[in-house]
Amino acid sequence: MKSLWLYKTLLIIVSLFVAILLLIRCVYADVEKPIPPQFTDKSLFLTPILNATKTISTTNISGITVPHHLLAADLIADTFLLASRGSYSQVIILSPDHFNLGDTDISIASRNFITVFGELETDLDVVDKLQQLPFVSTSDFFYREHGIQTELPFIKYYFPEVKIIPISFKQSTDKEKLDEFIYLLKANINKETLIVQSTDFSHYLPSKVADIKDQETIAVIKSGDLDRLFSLNQPDNLDSIAAQYVQMKLQKDLFGALPQITNRKNSQDYTKEELSVTTSYITQIYIQSFPVTNVVLSWDTMLCHFRVLVDFLWIKPINFIQSTRIL
């Protein structure tokens, strides 16, 4: 009788253990499963890609700023095309946390993403290092964050082999945290990185008022004064001061690059109906400084040989791209 009781008890324990293992396996499998696409219609991306009108840049572009409204997919495709000549190993995506879903001020993704053009791999080595900061954490809301999801198919189409680092910022993220985050990020990326800033600009205003706000924003961006960014208003001027700041700071420190405005549109431009509430779009590119060798010859009479002095001059390219709209 006692052995039967022991047998039943052991059977129950083993069954519970197996059930727990199966549950853990299911949970782990779900965590590792790639994040599904928010947009499943390939034509939403392929049509603007095939109709893109910009010329491929002949210089190295280290960053771009694009909308995340597919209404302005033409601007997104045009800007990605400009950067398509580049050879990148990773792409950083900077987005607002639109729905305030992150557990911390800064959220990052820790899973791969499925797009209409295939799967994109997340750079987990960098993600693991970034989440060491107390105000950074991995989150699972990226399946519905259009600031990230809108850009992914373009990235997969133009740069199919890159690893990505998707990042979102809450509006409450202050400059001190951003600077600490940038410091750690700079230590874990290289010059084969493209930084994609996913940002829409003036929100909820009539187009004429939005135009005024855009001029304010453009003046601050062109000034290169990072502190002035924090004088702008969210959402009157743009939807993520944090994303604009991180982009400009990284570009300045890593690439010696300044922003160049390539286009500006408003949602009013896409309809004949008069809109009382609009969103504006300002696209930007950042061009890396490049080294030019200047050779100077001098005669050393004591050692009787030529000495070649090579100076590397960092020349910042001129703004070679004109906007397609009067700014």
Phi, psi and omega in degrees: 000317181295320178294325178295319178296317179296321179297314180296319179297315179297320180296319179295316181297315180297319180297317178297319180297316179296320180296319179295317178299317179295320179296314179299319180297319180294316180296316180297319179297323180291323179295321183279346183293136180300150178287130183287161180286142174283328181243122186249358179269107184299330183294336177300333183251320184293323180298307178295328178296315182288338180260006182301138188249347181289156176271140178298131181292144177264004178244166183279116178265126182257350179198151175222153173239124185225157176290166170239014169266124180291349170304324181258035181299333177297319179292322179297311182296316179301318184286320175297323178299320178304322185269358191291345178287337186293151175250105187243146175260338178211154177232125174263133178245123181251122185221154168291152167273086191303322187251015175055044186265348181290148177284340180229174181299324180241130180241145177228155180268145181239012179232160175289168181235138171268133175236173179293346179253005179127187186268140175250135181268132176276139181280090186291332178299315179289318180303315180300323181286322182293325184281007171290337178287140185292339181258016177236135178210157175278146182221160182251013183272002187292347176295341182236010178269100186291340175298331175266310188297328180296325186276336188301315180297324177295319178296314180296323182291311186276329184225070192296338186260358185288157167263148184244155175230092180279129184226136175233150184236133170285154180298335183281354183295120184269170185297322181299315178293320180298318180295320178294321178294316180298319180302316180288322180296318181300328182284351187235013174231167183233183183279004171261031183251135171255128179257117181256111178267113182264099188217133166257155188255230192307139183236146167064024181239154170299154188301323181294321177289321179299322179299320178295315179297322179297320179296322176299314182296314181299321179298319180292316180298314182294334180292335183072006181275105185296324181294329181294338178302327184281357173274349180282164184250139171254121012253012184300321181263316180197166185265355177206095173298323181301313181296319179295320181294312181298318178301306184295322180293315178296318181297318180294314187282322186268324190240353184061033187252142176248154182289144173234124180284126181252337179194159175211130177218168177231151179303337176298332181292346184260005179210151176274344178288135179290123181256135177272339180232126183226171171230141179249158185228126179235112179268147183221154170229158177232125183252127181297142166293151181227146184282136173240131184272126177246114185263126179241128180257136175222149182260119178264101186291336182283320182263352177055049173210161176280139174247128181257118178256123182247117177255134176260113181259125180270110184257123179273122182295151180286165178288095189268353183251124180269144178290149178273004177219143180298126182261000000 
